[in-house]
Amino acid sequence: LREQGTFERDWTWKRVQEEHVAYKKSDIGFLFYVYDYKFSGEHRVRLVFDGSRQSEDTYDETYAPAARQESVRLFHVVCVEESFGIGQYDVPQTFLKAFIDFVIFVHPPRGQAEFDGQLPKLRRALYGGKQSAYLWFKLMNEFILELGFVASVLDKCLYRRKDAILILYCDDLRIGASDGVLKDLHSAFFTKFGITTASGDRFLEMDTIYQRDR
């Protein structure tokens, strides 16, 4: 979180009153930890925003689309017909890639304030925030379109250009293309988002086998 510059950490309520006169105490958000056990066997902990108590004055747009199952099947059909290679990627620390769009101060988790009265100010979107998924999709969608892809009129998370096809589900994406194009696209996404590469044996909790040579 510190490496991503998620917070401005030197705020107090006194400073908030001086620099954001209209900001209300009821708009201050809350953070808590979520502990998770991944399918891969990893144990993870994530600091999240309590969206259930988020003030209506601190968000606007919230909708973010997710790929339909029919689109996932269509993606694979096209890859087979075109004999495309398939690359599967994940964006680490997904929502932190997007900057928050409202002024939001938060209470640190209990016992973790760096000084008395600390009220960190959000710079990046956090998991749990009402607008976080929207801000992430907006950022990723704009980048995909810059690469020359066009979103399907039937599914905003299914993209096509003349030499590749791409499907996006939040922070998981699969790209189908020839080996050379796939390498170039991987490089572009890695430079922008620091993507990691998955084995491709499992996608959206589905086991997949692709015998491309057949």
KABELVEN-V844853 format. One record per run of one state. SS is the DSSP state (alpha for helix, beta for strand, coil for the rest). FROM is the first residue (numbers start at 1). TO is the last residue. If there is no record, write none. Layout:
SS FROM TO
SS FROM TO
//
This chain:
coil 1 6
beta 7 8
coil 9 11
beta 12 12
alpha 13 19
coil 20 24
alpha 25 27
coil 28 28
beta 29 37
coil 38 42
beta 43 49
coil 50 50
alpha 51 53
coil 54 55
alpha 56 58
coil 59 68
alpha 69 82
coil 83 84
beta 85 90
coil 91 93
alpha 94 97
coil 98 98
beta 99 99
coil 100 104
beta 105 107
coil 108 117
beta 118 118
coil 119 120
beta 121 122
coil 123 123
beta 124 124
coil 125 131
alpha 132 146
coil 147 149
beta 150 151
coil 152 157
beta 158 161
coil 162 163
beta 164 169
coil 170 171
beta 172 177
coil 178 178
alpha 179 193
coil 194 195
beta 196 197
coil 198 201
beta 202 203
coil 204 205
beta 206 207
coil 208 214
//
